[in-house]
Amino acid sequence: MRNDFIAELVELAAEDERVMLLTGDLGYMVLEDFEKRHPERFLNCGVGEQNMLGVATGLAEAGYIPFAYSIATFATLRPYEFIRNGPALHDLPVRIVGVGGGFDYGHNGVTHFALEDYAVMRTQPSITTVAAADAAQARAAVRATRDHPGPIYFRVSKRGDAVPGLDGRFALGRLEVLREGGDAAILAIGSIAHAAVEAAELLANQGLQASVGIVSSFNPGPADDIAELLDGVPAVATVEAHYRDGGLGSYVAETIAERGLESRLLRCAVGRMPGGEAGSQSYLEAQHGLSAQQIAERVLAAVDVAR
């Protein structure tokens, strides 16, 4: 997904001289094409994400649209005060690009596991968070938000295989429904949407029809669309490579409470940091109940309880 994201950014920069790309000394084998084609608008700010966000804020004030690129934990947590006091409080069009959400960097250890980025970014009401489910949707999101006036946080996965039925659709603040069924609903965000789709197929093989919806943004989020999808649905599961609190599960819980919906909520997410443990992305996701089989089993149990 990250390669497609940058490829779309290269094309966008050719059309719009306001587009710049900043990196915190990362992106080798990913960013070279942008640097080659637009060297005057490419800055390597070194290992100093706080400074990179400060530079990006100044560039945005000068009329540019800077994309600040780093690994998700370093792009969001390390410079958080600079994000808050800069583009967030001044509504400037800085694009923060966090690569490798969830367990994407599973072999690099816990410092590289981005499990709270949705939470910390969505608490800033002026920051739009965009998390694409696959590479085609990431490209669509870059283009669709080009003229968005405020700051955006893009969570960009290393994994970008096409999610069946999504076809690259993206609309800010809307839910993309891939499958409809009245027995349950599964809502997913980010590249782990693959597991949600596969779980729905496993459930269908057992005679349970579940709707599947893809959430791709917060601030704005698709509360109206979710409320419409959950009308009369007894159970809904949220699926995310993120801590249980503060992300999609919390957003759907708030929507259920605020709209007075009756769906029973199951949050499939990470309970706590796997201390000292590293491994492949799929291994770590399975350790936290995020494989398709595990999601299907939990949805089946939740539907039984809801009935």
C-alpha positions as CSV (number, residue, x, y, z in Angstrom):
1,M,0.0,0.0,0.0
2,R,2.8,2.5,0.9
3,N,4.2,2.2,-2.7
4,D,0.9,2.9,-4.2
5,F,0.3,5.8,-1.8
6,I,3.6,7.4,-2.8
7,A,3.0,6.7,-6.5
8,E,-0.3,8.6,-6.3
9,L,1.5,11.4,-4.5
10,V,4.1,11.6,-7.2
11,E,1.3,12.1,-9.8
12,L,-0.4,14.6,-7.5
13,A,2.8,16.6,-7.1
14,A,3.1,16.8,-10.9
15,E,-0.3,18.5,-11.1
16,D,-0.1,20.6,-8.0
17,E,3.1,22.6,-7.1
18,R,1.9,23.0,-3.5
19,V,2.5,19.3,-2.7
20,M,5.8,18.5,-0.8
21,L,7.2,15.4,0.8
22,L,9.2,15.3,4.0
23,T,10.7,12.3,5.6
24,G,12.2,11.5,8.9
25,D,15.2,9.7,7.3
26,L,12.9,6.8,6.1
27,G,11.4,5.5,3.0
28,Y,14.4,4.0,1.2
29,M,13.2,2.0,-1.9
30,V,9.8,3.8,-1.6
31,L,10.4,7.6,-1.9
32,E,13.1,7.8,-4.5
33,D,10.8,8.4,-7.4
34,F,9.3,11.5,-5.7
35,E,12.8,12.8,-4.9
36,K,13.9,12.2,-8.5
37,R,10.9,13.9,-10.1
38,H,10.4,16.7,-7.6
39,P,13.8,17.3,-5.9
40,E,12.9,20.9,-5.0
41,R,9.9,19.7,-3.0
42,F,11.6,16.8,-1.2
43,L,13.1,17.3,2.2
44,N,14.9,14.7,4.4
45,C,14.5,16.2,7.9
46,G,16.7,13.5,9.5
47,V,15.8,11.5,12.6
48,G,13.8,14.3,14.3
49,E,10.1,13.9,13.8
50,Q,9.3,16.9,16.1
51,N,11.3,19.2,13.8
52,M,9.8,17.6,10.7
53,L,6.3,18.5,12.0
54,G,7.5,22.0,12.8
55,V,8.9,22.4,9.3
56,A,5.7,21.0,7.8
57,T,3.6,23.5,9.9
58,G,5.7,26.4,8.5
59,L,5.4,25.2,4.9
60,A,1.6,24.8,5.3
61,E,1.5,28.4,6.6
62,A,3.4,29.5,3.5
63,G,0.8,27.8,1.2
64,Y,2.2,24.3,0.6
65,I,0.6,21.0,1.3
66,P,3.4,19.1,3.1
67,F,3.3,15.3,3.6
68,A,5.4,14.3,6.6
69,Y,6.4,10.6,6.3
70,S,7.6,8.2,9.0
71,I,6.8,4.9,10.7
72,A,3.4,5.3,12.4
73,T,4.6,5.4,16.0
74,F,7.3,8.0,15.2
75,A,4.9,10.0,13.0
76,T,2.2,10.3,15.7
77,L,3.5,9.8,19.2
78,R,6.9,11.3,19.2
79,P,5.9,14.7,17.7
80,Y,2.4,14.8,19.2
81,E,2.8,18.1,21.0
82,F,4.1,19.6,17.7
83,I,1.0,18.2,15.9
84,R,-1.4,19.6,18.5
85,N,0.2,23.0,18.7
86,G,0.9,23.3,15.0
87,P,-1.5,22.0,12.3
88,A,-4.2,20.9,14.7
89,L,-4.7,24.2,16.6
90,H,-4.2,26.3,13.5
91,D,-6.2,24.2,11.0
92,L,-3.3,23.9,8.6
93,P,-3.2,21.3,5.7
94,V,-0.4,19.2,7.0
95,R,-0.6,15.5,6.0
96,I,1.0,13.2,8.6
97,V,1.8,9.9,6.9
98,G,2.2,7.0,9.4
99,V,3.5,3.8,7.8
100,G,3.0,0.4,9.3
101,G,0.0,0.6,11.6
102,G,-0.8,-2.2,14.0
103,F,1.7,-5.1,13.7
104,D,3.0,-4.3,10.3
105,Y,6.5,-4.0,11.8
106,G,6.1,-7.2,13.8
107,H,9.7,-8.2,13.6
108,N,11.0,-4.8,14.9
109,G,9.6,-5.1,18.4
110,V,7.1,-3.2,20.5
111,T,8.5,0.3,19.8
112,H,7.3,-0.1,16.2
113,F,3.8,-1.5,17.0
114,A,1.3,1.3,16.3
115,L,-1.7,0.4,18.5
116,E,-2.9,3.7,19.7
117,D,-2.5,6.0,16.7
118,Y,-6.2,6.2,15.9
119,A,-7.0,7.1,19.5
120,V,-4.5,9.9,20.0
121,M,-5.3,11.5,16.6
122,R,-9.1,11.3,16.7
123,T,-9.1,13.1,20.1
124,Q,-8.0,16.2,18.2
125,P,-11.3,17.2,16.5
126,S,-9.6,19.2,13.8
127,I,-7.5,16.3,12.6
128,T,-9.0,14.0,10.0
129,T,-7.8,10.4,10.2
130,V,-7.8,8.2,7.1
131,A,-6.9,4.5,7.2
132,A,-7.3,2.8,3.8
133,A,-8.1,-0.9,3.6
134,D,-6.1,-1.6,0.5
135,A,-3.7,0.0,-2.0
136,A,-6.4,1.1,-4.4
137,Q,-8.4,2.8,-1.6
138,A,-5.2,4.5,-0.4
139,R,-4.7,6.0,-3.9
140,A,-8.3,7.2,-4.0
141,A,-8.0,8.8,-0.6
142,V,-4.9,10.8,-1.5
143,R,-6.6,12.3,-4.5
144,A,-10.0,12.8,-2.8
145,T,-8.5,14.8,0.1
146,R,-6.1,17.0,-2.0
147,D,-8.0,20.2,-1.2
148,H,-9.1,19.3,2.3
149,P,-8.4,22.5,4.3
150,G,-7.3,21.0,7.6
151,P,-4.7,18.4,8.8
152,I,-5.0,14.8,7.9
153,Y,-3.4,11.7,9.5
154,F,-3.0,8.9,6.9
155,R,-2.3,5.4,8.4
156,V,-0.6,3.6,5.5
157,S,-0.1,-0.2,5.7
158,K,2.8,-2.2,4.2
159,R,0.1,-4.7,3.2
160,G,-2.1,-3.6,0.3
161,D,-3.8,-6.6,-1.3
162,A,-7.2,-5.7,-2.8
163,V,-10.1,-6.2,-0.4
164,P,-12.8,-8.2,-2.4
165,G,-15.7,-6.0,-3.3
166,L,-14.2,-2.7,-2.3
167,D,-12.9,-1.7,-5.8
168,G,-10.9,1.2,-4.5
169,R,-14.0,3.2,-3.3
170,F,-13.3,6.0,-0.9
171,A,-15.5,8.8,0.4
172,L,-14.6,10.9,3.4
173,G,-16.9,10.2,6.3
174,R,-18.8,7.4,4.6
175,L,-19.1,3.6,5.2
176,E,-18.3,1.3,2.3
177,V,-20.7,-1.7,2.5
178,L,-19.2,-4.8,0.9
179,R,-21.8,-7.4,2.0
180,E,-25.3,-7.3,3.4
181,G,-26.8,-9.7,5.9
182,G,-29.3,-9.4,8.8
183,D,-27.8,-11.8,11.3
184,A,-24.8,-9.7,12.3
185,A,-22.5,-6.9,11.1
186,I,-18.7,-6.7,10.9
187,L,-17.1,-3.3,10.7
188,A,-13.4,-3.1,10.0
189,I,-10.7,-0.4,9.4
190,G,-7.3,-0.6,7.8
191,S,-5.7,-3.4,6.0
192,I,-7.0,-6.0,8.5
193,A,-10.3,-5.7,6.6
194,H,-9.2,-8.8,4.8
195,A,-9.8,-10.8,7.9
196,A,-13.3,-9.3,8.3
197,V,-14.3,-10.3,4.8
198,E,-13.0,-13.8,5.2
199,A,-14.7,-14.1,8.6
200,A,-18.1,-13.2,7.0
201,E,-17.5,-15.9,4.4
202,L,-16.8,-18.5,7.1
203,L,-20.0,-17.5,8.9
204,A,-22.0,-17.8,5.6
205,N,-20.7,-21.3,5.3
206,Q,-22.3,-22.0,8.7
207,G,-25.6,-20.3,7.6
208,L,-25.1,-16.9,9.3
209,Q,-25.4,-13.9,7.1
210,A,-23.3,-10.9,8.2
211,S,-23.0,-7.5,6.7
212,V,-19.5,-6.2,6.2
213,G,-18.7,-2.5,6.3
214,I,-15.3,-0.7,5.8
215,V,-14.7,2.5,7.9
216,S,-11.9,4.6,6.4
217,S,-12.0,7.8,8.3
218,F,-12.7,9.6,11.6
219,N,-13.4,13.3,11.9
220,P,-15.6,12.9,9.9
221,G,-16.7,9.4,10.6
222,P,-19.6,7.5,9.2
223,A,-22.0,7.5,12.2
224,D,-25.1,8.0,10.1
225,D,-24.2,5.1,7.8
226,I,-23.3,2.8,10.7
227,A,-26.6,3.6,12.4
228,E,-28.5,2.7,9.2
229,L,-26.5,-0.5,8.7
230,L,-27.1,-1.6,12.4
231,D,-30.9,-1.0,12.4
232,G,-32.4,-4.3,13.5
233,V,-29.0,-6.2,13.5
234,P,-28.6,-8.1,16.9
235,A,-24.8,-8.1,17.0
236,V,-21.9,-6.1,15.5
237,A,-18.2,-6.8,15.7
238,T,-15.5,-4.2,15.1
239,V,-12.1,-5.4,13.8
240,E,-9.0,-3.3,14.0
241,A,-5.2,-3.7,14.5
242,H,-5.3,-1.2,17.4
243,Y,-5.9,-1.2,21.1
244,R,-9.5,-2.0,22.1
245,D,-10.0,1.6,23.4
246,G,-10.0,4.8,21.4
247,G,-10.3,3.4,17.9
248,L,-13.0,1.9,15.8
249,G,-14.5,-0.1,18.6
250,S,-14.9,3.0,20.8
251,Y,-16.3,5.0,17.9
252,V,-19.0,2.4,17.2
253,A,-19.7,2.1,20.9
254,E,-20.3,5.9,21.0
255,T,-22.5,5.7,18.0
256,I,-24.6,2.9,19.4
257,A,-25.0,4.8,22.7
258,E,-25.7,8.2,21.1
259,R,-28.2,6.8,18.6
260,G,-30.0,4.5,21.1
261,L,-29.2,1.4,18.9
262,E,-29.8,-2.1,20.3
263,S,-26.9,-4.0,18.7
264,R,-24.7,-5.9,21.0
265,L,-21.1,-4.8,20.4
266,L,-18.0,-7.1,20.2
267,R,-14.6,-5.4,19.9
268,C,-12.0,-7.5,18.1
269,A,-8.8,-5.6,18.9
270,V,-5.6,-5.8,20.9
271,G,-6.0,-5.9,24.7
272,R,-2.5,-5.0,25.7
273,M,1.0,-4.7,24.3
274,P,2.6,-8.1,23.8
275,G,5.6,-7.5,26.1
276,G,8.9,-8.5,24.6
277,E,7.3,-10.6,21.8
278,A,8.0,-10.0,18.1
279,G,7.0,-12.0,15.0
280,S,5.3,-11.8,11.7
281,Q,2.2,-9.6,11.3
282,S,-0.1,-12.6,10.8
283,Y,1.4,-14.3,13.9
284,L,0.9,-11.4,16.2
285,E,-2.6,-10.7,14.9
286,A,-3.5,-14.3,15.6
287,Q,-2.1,-14.0,19.1
288,H,-4.6,-11.3,19.7
289,G,-7.7,-13.0,18.2
290,L,-7.6,-11.2,14.9
291,S,-7.4,-14.1,12.5
292,A,-10.5,-14.6,10.3
293,Q,-11.3,-17.9,12.0
294,Q,-11.1,-16.3,15.5
295,I,-13.3,-13.4,14.5
296,A,-15.9,-15.7,13.0
297,E,-16.0,-17.8,16.2
298,R,-16.4,-14.7,18.4
299,V,-19.2,-13.3,16.1
300,L,-21.0,-16.6,16.2
301,A,-20.9,-16.6,20.0
302,A,-22.0,-13.0,20.2
303,V,-25.0,-13.6,18.0
304,D,-26.0,-16.6,20.2
305,V,-25.9,-14.3,23.3
306,A,-27.7,-11.5,21.5
307,R,-30.5,-13.9,20.5
